[in-house]
């Protein structure tokens, strides 16, 4: 007991002694390198470096009867304007039991972990960024898996890999080199109406190019320089896709597509944001056979918002030209919000022209505290030369109610219909070109960065889907 008391007493004395020295040193012991660099969150510091750690996990499970017998027909195909499914219809095609059965499901886990090591330098913060990511996804259609390994996921799987690994240095002007995402800006291109537009749905998050899943010819191994010029202006220039692998991580391109020159000019003011992005593909062989442009601008003026965006893509090798343009406006008043959007698409491939135009509108109102309703419609008229010149008009109407039950729970309900849609994959198996649907979702966000939801959709063509999602990130 005496020995134990002696040890405990020695520890206590050492602690008091350390506290005394700390009080004498004052600010020198309370300020580490992370504080000096203005970095916070989950950090570990040494004498010269601050290491930030962030990450996240998300999970999604779907079950129902919502996939077609043809696995390639059930969803919009991102940038393929020649595909009739690119007009933005949902991936419900009706009860098609096929050979094996009628149930479809998907289970998907996505996880990422990022480390950013930062130190001071004469030119500004010097950083090393390492981000690892893995996506495991399995899909079944009509009670059966198709293919093996990645084949079961139809491209969703991503093995554990270095998603980003690059170094950077600078403050107002930053030099970056290594494996990272593109500096291309495809923003300022989301319609304001709550149903969006058919073309917007086709590319998921914007005009022409999907910013959620970059083009394979952009990003990856790159040398990039971005600079803040002040007064809201910024510029950037980069050499990207220098390994020819693209974001797919596989050699899926010709050597002539290796090396993409990317340039960006942007502005962010109090009322206006705007950008212009241009890229030329395959500059390493001295010939540019592929290039694209994207421009967008958003203005906010008191109760009104205006947006214009356009994208152009040219590929001489494939004899392909594409254009996608958008105009959208929104007005917010005391009791309600009005929004209107219009779009035009054109694709010319080997002399075959597919084009079309569409528009959408919505009105939203807060009917009581925490309860809002949205009424909307959208229309698209397409002229597809690649489908024997058949004209196609598609219409969707919907009514939505969003109710905040508590501070952490939100309930959403929606009913709607598609009409005159005899090409898009909402067609009923009986041949009726009108499909009616209803959906409901419960979202729970209790805090701490955790979010989850449970939703169900039912269609008149006997399709249905139940979806559960959960996610948590930290930084």
C-alpha positions in Angstrom: 0.0 0.0 0.0 2.9 2.3 0.8 4.4 1.7 -2.7 1.1 2.3 -4.4 0.6 5.6 -2.4 4.1 6.7 -3.4 3.5 6.0 -7.1 0.2 7.9 -7.1 1.7 10.8 -5.2 4.6 11.0 -7.7 2.1 11.1 -10.6 0.1 13.9 -9.0 3.2 15.9 -8.3 4.4 15.5 -11.9 1.0 16.7 -13.1 1.0 19.8 -10.9 4.6 20.5 -12.0 3.6 20.3 -15.7 0.6 22.6 -15.1 2.9 25.1 -13.5 5.3 25.1 -16.4 2.4 25.4 -18.8 1.1 28.5 -17.0 4.5 30.1 -17.3 4.8 29.3 -21.0 1.3 30.7 -21.7 0.4 31.1 -25.3 3.3 29.0 -26.5 1.7 25.8 -25.3 -1.9 26.6 -26.2 -1.2 27.4 -29.9 -0.2 24.5 -32.1 0.5 24.3 -35.9 -3.2 23.5 -36.7 -4.3 26.8 -34.9 -1.6 28.8 -36.7 -2.9 27.4 -40.1 -6.5 28.1 -39.2 -7.4 24.4 -39.4 -10.0 22.7 -37.3 -12.0 19.5 -37.1 -10.4 16.1 -36.5 -6.7 16.9 -36.5 -3.4 15.6 -35.4 -0.4 17.9 -35.2 3.3 17.7 -35.1 5.8 20.5 -34.7 5.5 21.5 -38.4 2.4 19.7 -39.9 -1.3 19.5 -39.2 -3.1 16.3 -40.4 -6.8 16.6 -41.0 -8.9 13.4 -41.2 -12.3 13.2 -42.7 -14.5 10.5 -44.1 -17.9 9.1 -44.6 -20.1 6.0 -45.2 -23.4 5.8 -47.0 -25.6 2.8 -47.6 -28.6 2.3 -49.9 -30.9 -0.7 -50.4 -33.7 -0.9 -53.0 -36.3 -3.6 -53.5 -39.3 -3.9 -55.8 -40.2 -4.6 -59.4 -38.7 -1.8 -61.4 -36.2 -3.1 -63.9 -36.9 -4.0 -67.5 -36.0 -7.3 -69.2 -33.4 -5.3 -71.1 -30.9 -4.2 -68.4 -29.6 -1.4 -70.5 -33.0 0.3 -71.1 -34.2 1.0 -67.6 -32.4 4.2 -66.8 -31.5 7.5 -68.5 -28.1 7.4 -70.2 -26.1 10.4 -69.0 -24.7 12.2 -72.0 -26.1 10.1 -74.8 -28.5 12.4 -76.5 -29.1 9.8 -79.2 -30.7 7.6 -76.6 -34.5 8.0 -76.2 -34.1 7.2 -72.5 -32.0 10.3 -72.0 -35.1 12.4 -71.8 -35.3 11.9 -68.1 -38.0 9.3 -67.4 -37.8 7.2 -64.3 -36.4 3.7 -64.4 -39.7 2.0 -63.9 -40.8 -0.1 -66.8 -43.5 -2.3 -65.3 -44.0 -5.8 -64.2 -41.7 -7.9 -66.5 -41.2 -11.2 -64.8 -38.8 -12.4 -67.5 -37.5 -16.0 -67.3 -36.6 -16.1 -63.6 -39.1 -14.0 -61.6 -40.2 -10.4 -61.0 -38.2 -9.1 -58.0 -35.4 -6.6 -58.4 -33.0 -5.3 -55.7 -29.8 -3.4 -55.1 -27.5 -3.1 -52.1 -24.8 -0.5 -52.2 -22.1 0.7 -49.7 -19.9 3.6 -50.4 -17.0 4.6 -48.0 -14.3 7.1 -48.2 -11.5 8.4 -46.0 -9.4 11.5 -46.6 -6.1 12.7 -45.1 -4.8 16.2 -45.6 -1.4 17.1 -44.3 -0.7 20.9 -44.2 2.4 22.9 -43.4 3.4 26.5 -43.8 5.6 27.6 -46.7 6.9 30.8 -48.1 4.4 30.5 -50.9 1.4 29.7 -48.7 0.0 26.4 -47.3 1.7 23.3 -48.6 -0.6 20.2 -48.7 -0.5 16.5 -49.4 -4.0 15.0 -49.9 -4.8 11.3 -49.9 -8.3 10.1 -50.4 -9.2 6.4 -50.5 -12.6 5.2 -51.6 -14.5 2.0 -52.1 -18.0 1.3 -53.6 -19.5 -2.2 -53.3 -22.8 -2.6 -55.2 -24.8 -5.6 -56.2 -27.9 -5.5 -58.4 -30.4 -8.3 -59.2 -33.0 -8.1 -61.9 -36.0 -10.5 -62.1 -34.7 -12.6 -59.2 -31.3 -13.2 -60.9 -27.8 -11.8 -60.9 -26.3 -11.1 -64.3 -22.6 -11.6 -64.8 -20.0 -12.0 -62.0 -17.8 -9.6 -60.0 -18.3 -6.1 -61.3 -20.8 -7.4 -63.8 -23.4 -7.8 -61.1 -23.2 -4.1 -60.4 -23.3 -2.8 -64.0 -20.5 -0.3 -63.4 -21.3 0.7 -59.8 -18.5 -1.2 -58.1 -15.3 0.6 -57.4 -12.5 -1.4 -55.7 -10.6 0.1 -52.8 -8.4 2.7 -54.5 -6.7 6.0 -54.3 -9.6 8.2 -55.4 -7.3 11.3 -54.9 -3.6 11.6 -54.3 -2.0 15.0 -55.0 0.1 17.8 -53.6 -0.7 21.5 -53.6 0.9 24.7 -52.6 -0.3 28.3 -52.5 -2.8 30.7 -51.1 -4.5 33.0 -53.6 -2.7 31.1 -56.4 -2.5 27.4 -55.9 -0.5 24.8 -57.9 -1.8 21.2 -57.7 -0.3 18.0 -59.1 -1.3 14.4 -58.9 -4.5 12.4 -59.1 -7.5 14.5 -58.4 -10.9 15.7 -59.7 -11.1 18.2 -62.6 -11.1 22.0 -62.1 -13.9 22.2 -64.8 -17.0 24.1 -63.6 -20.3 22.7 -64.9 -22.5 24.5 -62.3 -25.1 27.3 -62.7 -27.2 24.8 -64.7 -30.0 23.5 -62.4 -33.6 24.4 -63.2 -35.5 26.2 -60.5 -38.9 24.4 -60.9 -39.3 21.4 -58.6 -39.7 18.8 -61.3 -36.7 20.2 -63.2 -36.7 19.4 -66.9 -36.5 16.1 -68.8 -33.0 16.9 -70.2 -31.8 17.9 -66.7 -33.0 14.6 -65.3 -31.2 12.8 -68.1 -27.8 14.1 -67.1 -28.6 14.0 -63.4 -27.3 17.3 -62.2 -26.9 19.8 -64.9 -26.7 20.9 -68.5 -24.9 18.6 -71.0 -22.3 17.3 -68.6 -22.9 15.3 -65.4 -20.9 17.0 -62.6 -21.6 14.1 -60.2 -19.7 11.7 -62.4 -17.0 13.5 -64.4 -16.3 12.8 -68.0 -13.6 10.1 -68.4 -11.4 12.5 -70.3 -11.2 15.0 -67.4 -9.6 14.8 -64.0 -7.4 11.9 -62.8 -3.6 12.5 -63.1 -3.3 16.3 -63.6 -1.3 19.4 -63.3 -3.5 22.3 -62.3 -3.2 26.0 -61.4 -6.1 28.1 -60.0 -5.9 31.7 -58.9 -8.2 34.1 -57.0 -7.8 37.5 -58.8 -9.9 39.4 -56.3 -13.2 41.2 -56.7 -14.9 37.9 -57.2 -12.9 36.8 -60.2 -11.0 33.5 -60.5 -9.2 31.6 -63.2 -7.8 28.2 -63.7 -5.8 26.2 -66.2 -4.9 22.5 -66.2 -3.5 19.5 -68.0 -5.7 16.6 -67.0 -6.1 12.9 -67.8 -2.4 12.6 -68.4 -2.4 8.8 -67.8 -5.2 8.2 -70.2 -7.2 6.2 -67.7 -9.9 8.8 -66.8 -12.2 8.4 -63.9 -13.1 4.8 -64.8 -9.7 3.7 -63.7 -9.4 1.4 -66.8 -7.8 2.0 -70.2 -11.0 2.7 -72.1 -9.7 5.4 -74.4 -7.5 5.7 -77.4 -4.0 7.1 -77.0 -5.2 10.1 -79.0 -7.5 11.0 -76.1 -4.7 11.3 -73.5 -4.1 14.7 -72.1 -6.9 17.3 -71.8 -6.3 21.0 -71.6 -8.9 22.6 -69.3 -9.5 26.3 -68.8 -11.9 28.0 -66.4 -13.0 31.6 -65.8 -15.4 32.4 -63.0 -17.1 35.2 -61.1 -18.9 35.2 -57.8 -20.4 38.5 -56.7 -23.1 39.5 -54.3 -25.9 39.1 -56.9 -24.3 37.2 -59.8 -22.3 34.0 -60.2 -21.0 33.0 -63.7 -18.4 30.8 -65.3 -17.0 29.6 -68.6 -15.3 26.2 -68.9 -13.5 24.9 -72.0 -11.6 21.7 -72.6 -9.7 20.2 -75.5 -9.0 16.4 -75.4 -6.0 14.5 -76.7 -3.5 17.4 -76.9 -0.4 15.1 -76.3 -0.4 13.8 -79.9 -0.6 17.3 -81.3 -4.2 17.0 -82.6 -7.5 18.0 -80.9 -10.2 15.7 -82.1 -12.6 16.3 -79.2 -13.6 19.5 -77.3 -16.3 21.0 -75.2 -17.6 24.3 -73.7 -19.9 25.0 -70.8 -21.1 28.3 -69.6 -23.6 29.3 -66.9 -24.7 32.4 -65.0 -27.2 33.0 -62.1 -28.5 36.3 -61.0 -30.3 37.0 -57.7 -32.2 40.2 -57.5 -34.3 40.7 -54.4 -37.2 38.2 -54.8 -36.2 37.0 -58.3 -33.6 34.6 -59.7 -32.6 34.2 -63.3 -30.4 31.5 -64.7 -28.9 30.7 -68.2 -26.6 27.8 -69.1 -25.4 26.0 -72.2 -23.1 23.2 -73.1 -21.5 22.2 -76.4 -19.5 19.1 -77.3 -17.8 18.1 -80.5 -16.0 14.9 -81.5 -14.6 14.8 -85.0 -13.6 11.1 -84.8 -17.2 10.1 -84.1 -18.6 12.9 -86.3 -20.7 14.0 -83.3 -22.0 17.4 -82.2 -24.2 18.1 -79.2 -25.8 21.1 -77.6 -27.9 21.6 -74.5 -29.3 24.9 -73.3 -31.4 26.1 -70.4 -33.2 29.2 -69.3 -34.8 29.3 -65.8 -36.5 31.9 -63.6 -37.9 32.0 -60.1 -39.9 34.6 -58.2 -40.5 34.4 -54.4 -43.4 36.2 -52.9 -45.0 36.4 -49.5 -47.2 33.3 -49.8 -45.8 31.4 -52.8 -42.9 30.8 -55.2 -43.2 30.6 -59.0 -40.6 29.0 -61.3 -40.4 28.5 -65.1 -37.7 26.7 -67.1 -37.1 26.0 -70.8 -34.5 23.8 -72.5 -33.3 22.8 -76.0 -31.3 19.8 -76.9 -29.6 18.8 -80.2 -27.4 15.9 -81.2 -26.0 15.3 -84.6 -24.2 12.0 -85.2 -23.0 10.9 -88.6 -25.6 13.2 -90.2 -28.5 11.9 -88.1 -30.1 14.7 -86.1 -32.0 14.2 -82.8 -33.3 17.4 -81.2 -36.1 18.6 -79.0 -37.3 21.3 -76.7 -39.1 21.3 -73.4 -40.3 23.5 -70.6 -41.4 23.1 -67.0 -43.1 25.2 -64.3 -44.1 24.9 -60.7 -45.8 26.9 -57.9 -45.0 26.3 -54.3 -46.6 27.6 -51.1 -46.3 27.3 -47.4 -49.8 26.5 -46.2 -48.9 26.4 -42.5 -45.8 26.3 -40.2 -43.6 23.4 -41.5 -46.0 22.4 -44.3 -45.4 23.3 -47.9 -47.0 22.2 -51.2 -45.6 22.1 -54.7 -47.6 21.8 -58.0 -45.6 21.3 -61.2 -45.6 20.1 -64.7 -43.0 19.5 -67.4 -43.1 18.8 -71.2 -40.7 17.7 -73.8 -41.2 17.4 -77.6 -38.5 15.4 -79.4 -37.9 14.7 -83.0 -35.7 11.6 -83.3 -34.3 10.9 -86.8 -32.7 7.8 -85.3 -36.2 6.4 -84.6 -37.5 6.7 -88.1 -38.4 10.4 -87.6 -41.0 9.5 -85.0 -42.1 12.6 -83.0 -42.5 12.1 -79.2 -44.2 14.3 -76.8 -43.9 13.6 -73.1 -45.8 15.3 -70.2 -45.5 14.9 -66.5 -47.6 16.5 -63.8 -47.2 16.2 -60.1 -48.4 17.5 -56.7 -46.1 17.3 -53.7 -46.5 17.9 -50.0 -43.5 18.4 -47.6 -44.2 18.4 -43.9 -41.6 18.9 -41.1 -43.1 16.8 -38.4 -40.3 17.7 -35.9 -37.0 19.4 -36.2 -35.4 16.1 -37.2 -38.2 14.3 -39.1 -39.6 15.3 -42.5 -42.3 13.6 -44.5 -42.8 14.0 -48.3 -45.7 12.7 -50.4 -46.2 13.0 -54.1 -48.7 11.9 -56.7 -48.4 12.4 -60.5 -48.6 11.0 -64.0 -46.8 10.7 -67.3 -48.9 11.2 -70.5 -48.3 10.8 -74.2 -45.1 9.0 -73.5 -45.0 6.3 -76.1 -41.2 6.0 -76.4 -39.8 6.7 -72.9 -39.6 3.6 -70.6 -42.6 4.6 -68.5 -44.9 2.8 -71.0 -47.3 0.4 -69.5 -46.8 -3.2 -70.5 -50.4 -3.2 -71.8 -49.5 -0.5 -74.3 -51.1 2.4 -72.5 -48.8 5.4 -72.8 -50.0 7.0 -69.6 -48.6 6.0 -66.3 -49.8 7.2 -62.8 -47.7 7.1 -59.7 -47.6 7.8 -56.0 -44.7 8.1 -53.6 -44.0 8.8 -49.9 -40.8 9.3 -48.0 -39.7 9.7 -44.4 -36.4 11.5 -43.7 -34.7 11.5 -40.4 -31.8 13.8 -39.5 -31.2 13.6 -35.8 -27.9 15.5 -36.0 -24.3 14.6 -35.7 -24.0 14.4 -39.5 -26.3 11.4 -39.7 -29.1 11.3 -42.2 -31.5 8.5 -43.2 -34.7 8.0 -45.2 -37.2 5.4 -46.1 -39.3 5.8 -49.3 -41.8 3.9 -51.4 -43.0 4.4 -55.0 -45.9 2.7 -56.8 -46.7 3.0 -60.5 -49.8 2.1 -62.4 -47.8 -0.2 -64.7 -47.4 -2.6 -61.7 -43.9 -1.3 -60.9 -42.9 -0.4 -57.4 -39.8 0.3 -55.4 -38.9 0.7 -51.7 -35.7 2.5 -50.9 -33.7 2.8 -47.6 -30.8 5.2 -47.3 -28.4 6.0 -44.4 -25.3 8.1 -44.3 -22.8 9.7 -41.9 -19.7 11.8 -42.5 -17.1 13.3 -40.2 -14.5 16.0 -40.5 
